[in-house]
Amino acid sequence: MQLSDIAAMIRSKNAGPFVLTFDILFSEDESYELVKRSGALNVEMFSRLYHTTPDKVRFFECDSARAFKFSIPHPSTQGALGASDLHGGQQFIPLLSVRID
């Protein structure tokens, strides 16, 4: 199955002008625990998906919120000339097809 089949919400947004953050939220404990046990969401996967180095990826698991969070340096400063996603809200798309086995 894909992450988009099981997550209640997958989103991205700017966390200030220099950081892009991604939230993956679940509505049920069972779904969250399934993804957590799979190990599919990790720093190495995220760094490959977003073409950055693992040392630049911050990864958090928040059991009480049934959520995973990734943060990376923004590829360009928010609002920079030529920036195509001013709010960072369209950057989550590659996460939708992450395989959960």
Steps between C-alpha positions, in 0.01 A plus 500: 500500500604862459528757776209693347278192550544499876585854619221739594706801392832557325601864473794732455550863595764757565626518856645846462689623194777240514336171606251274324304263724288193422228351722355150465198446726280199573146480635545158665766352726507181291590684179768707672654193665494304173702771325733541798571125515562487124799733533409649162515857629859579587774754437663303218174459305416866541846622398482293179146616423587868547856493362675613815753347737386304807677742735264778384182303578335538839256218577252474785253232607223630724305205637247709695404689182524194271733702280835501326680821414793571270674835461767602251665825397286673241652453152462876447411780736125544537386767256827505308492608137387202294357305795204300369338394830484803727347314797671161454156342481561292187821327604335197666404330171795253484401364843161381372649200321741380770451123534393364837561124527 
